[in-house]
Amino acid sequence: MMRTVPQRGGWLEVICGPMFSGKSEELMRRLTRAEIAGQRIEILRPPRDTRHASDELITHSGRRMRARRIESLDQISRLDAAVLGLDEIQFFDPGIVEVIDERVSQGVRVICCGLDMDYRRQAWPVVATLLARAEFIDKLQSVCLGCGGPATISHRIDPSQAQQVQIGAQETYRALCRRCSDDEAAVNARPLAPT
Ligand SMILES: [Zn+2]
């Protein structure tokens, strides 16, 4: 797709989709391109993301880049970078929206990636707002484990322990399409047959 980049400085890109759709890979790809062009980049992770060593971003496929875990939003306002990449954007505090706007107005290219929906198919409010404000949006899909079609849903395997903020890995979530997710929810809702 042809895209015209704003000539007068900053803009916002959002990469969204379900788990295992390669969002962080795509974030790294764009940041690596910027780095090759000699631009100063920073990768930021939310305070609650404790999956990785604090100074790295590691994707499910094992690719890694240096990243900074953000403890307060003020830190972002002070960073000296031409391109800011924010991973797991859904876990940042709502104030991140205004901080991003401010940085974009200062001429920074900001690239956010994260889940668009939780496992109940509710939009993450921060991500919904950023999608509305972004110049560029990419919605990625994974491959449905049920049928091989395009998956848009991060299906939670044990919904009885419901809690929106669970930073997941392969053992708790499956990428499913709408239809397979509905089917699986119906199976789980069925009472156990007497034995
Ligand atoms: Zn499916």
Residues whose N, C-alpha, C, O or C-beta is under 5 A from the ligand:
A	BS01	ZN	C144 G146 C147 G148 G149 C177 C180
